[in-house]
Amino acid sequence: MKKALLIVLIAAMVLTGVFAQGTKESATMAGEKQIVILGKSMGNGFFDAVFKGSEEAAAELGGIKTTYMAPPQATAEGQIEIIESLIAQKVSGIAISANDADALIPVAKKAMAAGIKVISYDSGINPGGRTIDLLPSNPELIGRQQIQLAAELTNYTGDVAVLSASAQATNQNLWIEWMKEEIKKPEYSKMKLVEVVYGDDAPDKSYREANALMQKYSNLKAIICPTTVGLLATAQAVKDAGKTGVVEVTGLGLPSEMKGYILDGTCRQMALWNPIDLGYSSTYILNGMIEGTVTGATGEAISAGRMGDIKVEDNGIAFMSTPYVFNKDNIEKFAAIY
């Protein structure tokens, strides 16, 4: 009984704005569809940019109040608590970047049973816990590109390691599998993927893991970080260790966060899709589902404003675009955007 009362109280605080920590939202108007963008954790610039895209789409579509929420740390438990509160609030739709592909299925099913439209984006929920899983790019292209970036920086020689987010992150694991496939090619015969470690998208842990890799492997030439938090922490660790130019840093990063490291040569190149487009597309998809014009059926083409049509493939998977490569020639332009 106490737990039920607590959930109702949290929902009430979300509505009134008291539950300010972990929440960003647009102004509320009567009759608006309520869409929630649920990120992995607060303080992550990637998800701040996702929400900006959602706000852009909401303004174009009209009749939508979009809210950003995330737990303090990147845990499934924190996301589950938020989803429970949103079920009590009876929001219209939720787009979730999952901290655990399986752990969120029961509560996501509960939300859908309550009439809430649920999709996942960036880091998916497995089938049964969402209708559509919007991935920023094809996992194969992302994974292979990460090895290609590292190879270009190291002249195709030496040991490389991967510093990922959590061991349960769906997207990270898919990309890493393709990294392992790519590095089997003959052109990488002088390179070796020595270890995959996890920073749990926590800056302090990622920093420690990066330092541990540098201490453990004397022939380490590059650290690949397919996570914005991990890349930022690793760049700082390499710089603090005085190994800029000795241990290359690459991965997926936010231009605004990584500008300084790219300009000073710590991270000479990295890649990322546009998170603004990810939030924009998610909002268009949720709006269509709420209005009944989008079903998530295989082969369906979803109209997503300036992003054009997004096609739904088997198991509700939909892809956006190939990651863009950032370097000293273009970083300042994009750092001013996100």
NORTA-V853850 format. One record per residue. N is the residue number from 1. RES is the residue in one small letter. PHI is phi as a letter, one per 30 degrees, with the letter a starting at -180 (NA if undefined). NEAR is the number of other ideal C-beta (glycine too) atoms within 10 Angstrom. Layout:
BEGIN
n = {N:N}
res = {RES:RES}
phi = {PHI:PHI}
near = {NEAR:NEAR}
END
This chain:
BEGIN
n = {1:2:3:4:5:6:7:8:9:10:11:12:13:14:15:16:17:18:19:20:21:22:23:24:25:26:27:28:29:30:31:32:33:34:35:36:37:38:39:40:41:42:43:44:45:46:47:48:49:50:51:52:53:54:55:56:57:58:59:60:61:62:63:64:65:66:67:68:69:70:71:72:73:74:75:76:77:78:79:80:81:82:83:84:85:86:87:88:89:90:91:92:93:94:95:96:97:98:99:100:101:102:103:104:105:106:107:108:109:110:111:112:113:114:115:116:117:118:119:120:121:122:123:124:125:126:127:128:129:130:131:132:133:134:135:136:137:138:139:140:141:142:143:144:145:146:147:148:149:150:151:152:153:154:155:156:157:158:159:160:161:162:163:164:165:166:167:168:169:170:171:172:173:174:175:176:177:178:179:180:181:182:183:184:185:186:187:188:189:190:191:192:193:194:195:196:197:198:199:200:201:202:203:204:205:206:207:208:209:210:211:212:213:214:215:216:217:218:219:220:221:222:223:224:225:226:227:228:229:230:231:232:233:234:235:236:237:238:239:240:241:242:243:244:245:246:247:248:249:250:251:252:253:254:255:256:257:258:259:260:261:262:263:264:265:266:267:268:269:270:271:272:273:274:275:276:277:278:279:280:281:282:283:284:285:286:287:288:289:290:291:292:293:294:295:296:297:298:299:300:301:302:303:304:305:306:307:308:309:310:311:312:313:314:315:316:317:318:319:320:321:322:323:324:325:326:327:328:329:330:331:332:333:334:335:336:337:338}
res = {m:k:k:a:l:l:i:v:l:i:a:a:m:v:l:t:g:v:f:a:q:g:t:k:e:s:a:t:m:a:g:e:k:q:i:v:i:l:g:k:s:m:g:n:g:f:f:d:a:v:f:k:g:s:e:e:a:a:a:e:l:g:g:i:k:t:t:y:m:a:p:p:q:a:t:a:e:g:q:i:e:i:i:e:s:l:i:a:q:k:v:s:g:i:a:i:s:a:n:d:a:d:a:l:i:p:v:a:k:k:a:m:a:a:g:i:k:v:i:s:y:d:s:g:i:n:p:g:g:r:t:i:d:l:l:p:s:n:p:e:l:i:g:r:q:q:i:q:l:a:a:e:l:t:n:y:t:g:d:v:a:v:l:s:a:s:a:q:a:t:n:q:n:l:w:i:e:w:m:k:e:e:i:k:k:p:e:y:s:k:m:k:l:v:e:v:v:y:g:d:d:a:p:d:k:s:y:r:e:a:n:a:l:m:q:k:y:s:n:l:k:a:i:i:c:p:t:t:v:g:l:l:a:t:a:q:a:v:k:d:a:g:k:t:g:v:v:e:v:t:g:l:g:l:p:s:e:m:k:g:y:i:l:d:g:t:c:r:q:m:a:l:w:n:p:i:d:l:g:y:s:s:t:y:i:l:n:g:m:i:e:g:t:v:t:g:a:t:g:e:a:i:s:a:g:r:m:g:d:i:k:v:e:d:n:g:i:a:f:m:s:t:p:y:v:f:n:k:d:n:i:e:k:f:a:a:i:y}
phi = {NA:d:d:d:d:d:d:d:d:d:d:d:d:d:d:d:j:d:d:d:d:i:b:b:b:d:d:c:b:e:i:d:d:c:c:c:c:c:c:d:a:d:i:c:e:e:d:d:d:e:d:e:d:d:d:d:d:d:d:d:d:i:i:b:c:c:b:c:b:a:d:e:c:d:b:d:e:d:d:d:d:d:d:e:d:d:d:d:d:i:d:d:a:b:c:c:c:d:d:a:d:c:d:d:e:e:d:d:d:d:d:d:d:d:j:d:d:b:b:c:b:i:b:d:c:d:e:j:c:a:c:b:c:d:c:d:a:d:e:d:d:d:d:d:d:d:d:d:d:d:d:d:d:c:h:i:b:j:d:b:b:c:c:c:d:c:d:c:d:e:d:e:d:d:d:d:d:d:d:d:d:d:d:d:d:e:d:c:d:c:c:b:d:d:a:c:b:b:c:h:h:c:e:d:d:d:d:d:d:d:d:d:d:d:d:d:c:d:c:d:c:a:c:c:b:d:a:d:d:d:d:d:d:d:e:d:d:d:d:d:d:i:c:d:i:c:c:d:b:b:l:c:b:d:e:d:d:c:e:d:d:d:d:c:j:d:b:d:a:a:b:a:d:d:d:d:d:d:d:d:d:e:d:d:d:d:d:d:d:d:d:i:c:b:c:i:d:e:j:d:c:c:d:b:h:d:d:i:d:c:c:d:c:e:i:i:d:b:c:c:b:d:e:c:c:c:b:d:d:b:d:d:d:d:d:d:c:a}
near = {5:6:8:10:9:13:16:13:14:19:19:14:14:23:15:9:10:12:17:11:7:17:17:18:19:17:6:11:9:4:6:16:19:20:25:26:28:24:29:27:23:19:13:22:17:23:25:20:23:29:23:17:24:28:20:18:26:22:12:14:18:9:12:23:18:29:21:22:24:25:20:11:15:27:19:19:11:19:27:19:16:23:24:19:23:26:21:18:18:12:23:20:26:27:28:29:28:28:29:21:21:14:19:25:17:13:22:27:15:16:24:17:9:12:11:23:26:25:25:28:30:26:26:26:27:18:14:11:24:27:21:29:28:27:22:24:21:17:20:14:15:24:24:18:22:27:25:20:22:29:23:15:20:19:11:15:15:19:20:30:26:27:29:25:26:21:12:19:27:23:26:26:18:19:27:20:13:19:23:14:13:20:21:10:13:5:11:18:11:11:21:16:19:15:16:16:19:20:25:22:25:19:15:10:17:27:20:15:24:28:16:15:23:18:10:13:18:7:10:21:21:24:30:29:30:29:30:24:27:32:29:23:25:32:28:18:24:25:17:12:14:8:16:18:11:11:25:26:32:30:29:26:30:23:23:15:18:25:19:14:23:24:15:13:13:21:30:20:19:28:21:25:18:21:24:20:21:28:29:25:29:30:29:25:27:32:26:21:21:19:13:8:11:24:13:18:10:12:8:18:12:22:13:23:15:11:18:10:9:19:12:23:14:8:11:20:17:21:17:22:15:14:21:14:15:23:13:13:9:13:22:12:10:17:18:10:11:19}
END
